[in-house]
């Protein structure tokens, strides 16, 4: 009975050791794939949006995150005044609420 346990212990001790880097390679590879498919494009899109917001000027047609369409009538430090509708209805919105430009 004890002999079989001893033989089993010897067999386990003789097994080749796997490099820890090889064991973590799939996890590292998944992180690299997530970075290039998810994180990097998100950062690029946010950077492009921030650059567009800093280059706004009077007369630009914009779309807000709430779906409001308007034309920039004046710019301030933190907010933008846009004209919406056919009349002279003006709305003050934060610059961070601008989703993009409209053609």
PyMOL commands that place a pseudoatom at each C-alpha (Angstrom):
pseudoatom trace, name=CA, resn=UNK, resi=1, chain=A, elem=C, hetatm=0, pos=[0.000, 0.000, 0.000]
pseudoatom trace, name=CA, resn=UNK, resi=2, chain=A, elem=C, hetatm=0, pos=[2.715, 2.494, 0.941]
pseudoatom trace, name=CA, resn=UNK, resi=3, chain=A, elem=C, hetatm=0, pos=[4.805, 1.433, -2.009]
pseudoatom trace, name=CA, resn=UNK, resi=4, chain=A, elem=C, hetatm=0, pos=[2.181, 2.609, -4.519]
pseudoatom trace, name=CA, resn=UNK, resi=5, chain=A, elem=C, hetatm=0, pos=[2.041, 6.001, -2.821]
pseudoatom trace, name=CA, resn=UNK, resi=6, chain=A, elem=C, hetatm=0, pos=[5.819, 6.266, -2.959]
pseudoatom trace, name=CA, resn=UNK, resi=7, chain=A, elem=C, hetatm=0, pos=[5.880, 5.402, -6.669]
pseudoatom trace, name=CA, resn=UNK, resi=8, chain=A, elem=C, hetatm=0, pos=[3.181, 8.008, -7.347]
pseudoatom trace, name=CA, resn=UNK, resi=9, chain=A, elem=C, hetatm=0, pos=[5.192, 10.655, -5.502]
pseudoatom trace, name=CA, resn=UNK, resi=10, chain=A, elem=C, hetatm=0, pos=[8.286, 9.844, -7.535]
pseudoatom trace, name=CA, resn=UNK, resi=11, chain=A, elem=C, hetatm=0, pos=[6.321, 10.126, -10.790]
pseudoatom trace, name=CA, resn=UNK, resi=12, chain=A, elem=C, hetatm=0, pos=[5.051, 13.575, -9.854]
pseudoatom trace, name=CA, resn=UNK, resi=13, chain=A, elem=C, hetatm=0, pos=[8.506, 14.772, -8.887]
pseudoatom trace, name=CA, resn=UNK, resi=14, chain=A, elem=C, hetatm=0, pos=[9.930, 13.690, -12.227]
pseudoatom trace, name=CA, resn=UNK, resi=15, chain=A, elem=C, hetatm=0, pos=[7.349, 15.668, -14.262]
pseudoatom trace, name=CA, resn=UNK, resi=16, chain=A, elem=C, hetatm=0, pos=[8.839, 18.512, -16.329]
pseudoatom trace, name=CA, resn=UNK, resi=17, chain=A, elem=C, hetatm=0, pos=[8.275, 22.005, -14.919]
pseudoatom trace, name=CA, resn=UNK, resi=18, chain=A, elem=C, hetatm=0, pos=[6.354, 24.421, -17.148]
pseudoatom trace, name=CA, resn=UNK, resi=19, chain=A, elem=C, hetatm=0, pos=[7.654, 27.958, -17.475]
pseudoatom trace, name=CA, resn=UNK, resi=20, chain=A, elem=C, hetatm=0, pos=[5.301, 30.377, -15.615]
pseudoatom trace, name=CA, resn=UNK, resi=21, chain=A, elem=C, hetatm=0, pos=[5.457, 32.795, -18.558]
pseudoatom trace, name=CA, resn=UNK, resi=22, chain=A, elem=C, hetatm=0, pos=[4.019, 30.101, -20.815]
pseudoatom trace, name=CA, resn=UNK, resi=23, chain=A, elem=C, hetatm=0, pos=[1.175, 29.527, -18.352]
pseudoatom trace, name=CA, resn=UNK, resi=24, chain=A, elem=C, hetatm=0, pos=[0.227, 33.230, -18.341]
pseudoatom trace, name=CA, resn=UNK, resi=25, chain=A, elem=C, hetatm=0, pos=[0.679, 33.711, -22.091]
pseudoatom trace, name=CA, resn=UNK, resi=26, chain=A, elem=C, hetatm=0, pos=[-3.049, 33.253, -22.931]
pseudoatom trace, name=CA, resn=UNK, resi=27, chain=A, elem=C, hetatm=0, pos=[-4.025, 35.900, -20.348]
pseudoatom trace, name=CA, resn=UNK, resi=28, chain=A, elem=C, hetatm=0, pos=[-1.373, 38.305, -21.649]
pseudoatom trace, name=CA, resn=UNK, resi=29, chain=A, elem=C, hetatm=0, pos=[-2.498, 37.669, -25.219]
pseudoatom trace, name=CA, resn=UNK, resi=30, chain=A, elem=C, hetatm=0, pos=[-6.156, 38.354, -24.296]
pseudoatom trace, name=CA, resn=UNK, resi=31, chain=A, elem=C, hetatm=0, pos=[-5.166, 41.681, -22.686]
pseudoatom trace, name=CA, resn=UNK, resi=32, chain=A, elem=C, hetatm=0, pos=[-3.244, 42.718, -25.813]
pseudoatom trace, name=CA, resn=UNK, resi=33, chain=A, elem=C, hetatm=0, pos=[-6.229, 41.842, -28.013]
pseudoatom trace, name=CA, resn=UNK, resi=34, chain=A, elem=C, hetatm=0, pos=[-8.617, 43.776, -25.750]
pseudoatom trace, name=CA, resn=UNK, resi=35, chain=A, elem=C, hetatm=0, pos=[-6.288, 46.777, -25.829]
pseudoatom trace, name=CA, resn=UNK, resi=36, chain=A, elem=C, hetatm=0, pos=[-6.125, 46.950, -29.614]
pseudoatom trace, name=CA, resn=UNK, resi=37, chain=A, elem=C, hetatm=0, pos=[-9.805, 46.127, -30.234]
pseudoatom trace, name=CA, resn=UNK, resi=38, chain=A, elem=C, hetatm=0, pos=[-11.517, 48.031, -27.406]
pseudoatom trace, name=CA, resn=UNK, resi=39, chain=A, elem=C, hetatm=0, pos=[-9.373, 50.404, -25.358]
pseudoatom trace, name=CA, resn=UNK, resi=40, chain=A, elem=C, hetatm=0, pos=[-7.253, 52.064, -28.062]
pseudoatom trace, name=CA, resn=UNK, resi=41, chain=A, elem=C, hetatm=0, pos=[-10.139, 52.922, -30.449]
pseudoatom trace, name=CA, resn=UNK, resi=42, chain=A, elem=C, hetatm=0, pos=[-12.150, 54.348, -27.521]
pseudoatom trace, name=CA, resn=UNK, resi=43, chain=A, elem=C, hetatm=0, pos=[-9.246, 56.610, -26.520]
pseudoatom trace, name=CA, resn=UNK, resi=44, chain=A, elem=C, hetatm=0, pos=[-8.741, 57.739, -30.118]
pseudoatom trace, name=CA, resn=UNK, resi=45, chain=A, elem=C, hetatm=0, pos=[-12.428, 58.588, -30.496]
pseudoatom trace, name=CA, resn=UNK, resi=46, chain=A, elem=C, hetatm=0, pos=[-12.427, 60.595, -27.242]
pseudoatom trace, name=CA, resn=UNK, resi=47, chain=A, elem=C, hetatm=0, pos=[-9.287, 62.455, -28.330]
pseudoatom trace, name=CA, resn=UNK, resi=48, chain=A, elem=C, hetatm=0, pos=[-10.833, 63.327, -31.720]
pseudoatom trace, name=CA, resn=UNK, resi=49, chain=A, elem=C, hetatm=0, pos=[-14.047, 64.546, -30.039]
pseudoatom trace, name=CA, resn=UNK, resi=50, chain=A, elem=C, hetatm=0, pos=[-12.074, 66.758, -27.644]
pseudoatom trace, name=CA, resn=UNK, resi=51, chain=A, elem=C, hetatm=0, pos=[-10.114, 68.242, -30.557]
pseudoatom trace, name=CA, resn=UNK, resi=52, chain=A, elem=C, hetatm=0, pos=[-13.360, 68.929, -32.434]
pseudoatom trace, name=CA, resn=UNK, resi=53, chain=A, elem=C, hetatm=0, pos=[-14.872, 70.672, -29.395]
pseudoatom trace, name=CA, resn=UNK, resi=54, chain=A, elem=C, hetatm=0, pos=[-11.830, 72.930, -28.982]
pseudoatom trace, name=CA, resn=UNK, resi=55, chain=A, elem=C, hetatm=0, pos=[-12.043, 73.936, -32.678]
pseudoatom trace, name=CA, resn=UNK, resi=56, chain=A, elem=C, hetatm=0, pos=[-15.723, 74.956, -32.584]
pseudoatom trace, name=CA, resn=UNK, resi=57, chain=A, elem=C, hetatm=0, pos=[-16.533, 78.344, -34.067]
pseudoatom trace, name=CA, resn=UNK, resi=58, chain=A, elem=C, hetatm=0, pos=[-19.578, 80.496, -34.583]
pseudoatom trace, name=CA, resn=UNK, resi=59, chain=A, elem=C, hetatm=0, pos=[-21.833, 79.141, -37.335]
pseudoatom trace, name=CA, resn=UNK, resi=60, chain=A, elem=C, hetatm=0, pos=[-20.951, 75.460, -36.905]
pseudoatom trace, name=CA, resn=UNK, resi=61, chain=A, elem=C, hetatm=0, pos=[-23.896, 73.062, -37.024]
pseudoatom trace, name=CA, resn=UNK, resi=62, chain=A, elem=C, hetatm=0, pos=[-23.762, 70.697, -34.034]
pseudoatom trace, name=CA, resn=UNK, resi=63, chain=A, elem=C, hetatm=0, pos=[-25.608, 67.722, -32.570]
pseudoatom trace, name=CA, resn=UNK, resi=64, chain=A, elem=C, hetatm=0, pos=[-25.852, 67.324, -28.803]
pseudoatom trace, name=CA, resn=UNK, resi=65, chain=A, elem=C, hetatm=0, pos=[-25.818, 64.075, -26.860]
pseudoatom trace, name=CA, resn=UNK, resi=66, chain=A, elem=C, hetatm=0, pos=[-29.540, 64.587, -26.259]
pseudoatom trace, name=CA, resn=UNK, resi=67, chain=A, elem=C, hetatm=0, pos=[-30.212, 64.757, -29.991]
pseudoatom trace, name=CA, resn=UNK, resi=68, chain=A, elem=C, hetatm=0, pos=[-30.771, 68.502, -30.276]
pseudoatom trace, name=CA, resn=UNK, resi=69, chain=A, elem=C, hetatm=0, pos=[-29.679, 70.013, -33.597]
pseudoatom trace, name=CA, resn=UNK, resi=70, chain=A, elem=C, hetatm=0, pos=[-28.501, 73.602, -33.642]
pseudoatom trace, name=CA, resn=UNK, resi=71, chain=A, elem=C, hetatm=0, pos=[-26.124, 76.239, -34.902]
pseudoatom trace, name=CA, resn=UNK, resi=72, chain=A, elem=C, hetatm=0, pos=[-23.440, 77.735, -32.643]
pseudoatom trace, name=CA, resn=UNK, resi=73, chain=A, elem=C, hetatm=0, pos=[-24.222, 81.401, -32.031]
pseudoatom trace, name=CA, resn=UNK, resi=74, chain=A, elem=C, hetatm=0, pos=[-21.602, 82.146, -29.345]
pseudoatom trace, name=CA, resn=UNK, resi=75, chain=A, elem=C, hetatm=0, pos=[-18.847, 80.416, -27.420]
pseudoatom trace, name=CA, resn=UNK, resi=76, chain=A, elem=C, hetatm=0, pos=[-17.911, 80.767, -23.758]
pseudoatom trace, name=CA, resn=UNK, resi=77, chain=A, elem=C, hetatm=0, pos=[-15.311, 78.979, -21.632]
pseudoatom trace, name=CA, resn=UNK, resi=78, chain=A, elem=C, hetatm=0, pos=[-17.482, 76.104, -20.408]
pseudoatom trace, name=CA, resn=UNK, resi=79, chain=A, elem=C, hetatm=0, pos=[-20.602, 76.332, -22.524]
pseudoatom trace, name=CA, resn=UNK, resi=80, chain=A, elem=C, hetatm=0, pos=[-21.905, 77.110, -25.996]
pseudoatom trace, name=CA, resn=UNK, resi=81, chain=A, elem=C, hetatm=0, pos=[-25.037, 79.023, -26.982]
pseudoatom trace, name=CA, resn=UNK, resi=82, chain=A, elem=C, hetatm=0, pos=[-26.795, 77.340, -29.884]
pseudoatom trace, name=CA, resn=UNK, resi=83, chain=A, elem=C, hetatm=0, pos=[-29.758, 78.498, -31.970]
pseudoatom trace, name=CA, resn=UNK, resi=84, chain=A, elem=C, hetatm=0, pos=[-32.403, 75.819, -32.502]
pseudoatom trace, name=CA, resn=UNK, resi=85, chain=A, elem=C, hetatm=0, pos=[-35.575, 75.716, -34.566]
pseudoatom trace, name=CA, resn=UNK, resi=86, chain=A, elem=C, hetatm=0, pos=[-36.733, 78.171, -37.174]
pseudoatom trace, name=CA, resn=UNK, resi=87, chain=A, elem=C, hetatm=0, pos=[-36.988, 81.123, -34.790]
pseudoatom trace, name=CA, resn=UNK, resi=88, chain=A, elem=C, hetatm=0, pos=[-34.334, 82.690, -32.618]
pseudoatom trace, name=CA, resn=UNK, resi=89, chain=A, elem=C, hetatm=0, pos=[-34.637, 80.165, -29.797]
pseudoatom trace, name=CA, resn=UNK, resi=90, chain=A, elem=C, hetatm=0, pos=[-31.289, 79.950, -28.032]
pseudoatom trace, name=CA, resn=UNK, resi=91, chain=A, elem=C, hetatm=0, pos=[-30.099, 77.251, -25.655]
pseudoatom trace, name=CA, resn=UNK, resi=92, chain=A, elem=C, hetatm=0, pos=[-26.993, 77.227, -23.496]
pseudoatom trace, name=CA, resn=UNK, resi=93, chain=A, elem=C, hetatm=0, pos=[-25.334, 73.808, -23.375]
pseudoatom trace, name=CA, resn=UNK, resi=94, chain=A, elem=C, hetatm=0, pos=[-22.073, 72.545, -21.938]
pseudoatom trace, name=CA, resn=UNK, resi=95, chain=A, elem=C, hetatm=0, pos=[-19.294, 71.882, -24.402]
pseudoatom trace, name=CA, resn=UNK, resi=96, chain=A, elem=C, hetatm=0, pos=[-19.100, 68.322, -23.103]
pseudoatom trace, name=CA, resn=UNK, resi=97, chain=A, elem=C, hetatm=0, pos=[-22.707, 67.764, -24.276]
pseudoatom trace, name=CA, resn=UNK, resi=98, chain=A, elem=C, hetatm=0, pos=[-21.764, 68.197, -27.932]
pseudoatom trace, name=CA, resn=UNK, resi=99, chain=A, elem=C, hetatm=0, pos=[-21.684, 64.829, -29.702]
pseudoatom trace, name=CA, resn=UNK, resi=100, chain=A, elem=C, hetatm=0, pos=[-20.452, 65.977, -33.087]
pseudoatom trace, name=CA, resn=UNK, resi=101, chain=A, elem=C, hetatm=0, pos=[-20.712, 68.255, -36.077]
pseudoatom trace, name=CA, resn=UNK, resi=102, chain=A, elem=C, hetatm=0, pos=[-23.514, 68.098, -38.609]
pseudoatom trace, name=CA, resn=UNK, resi=103, chain=A, elem=C, hetatm=0, pos=[-23.073, 68.659, -42.344]
for i in range(1, 103): cmd.bond("trace and resi %d" % i, "trace and resi %d" % (i + 1))
show_as sticks, trace
zoom trace
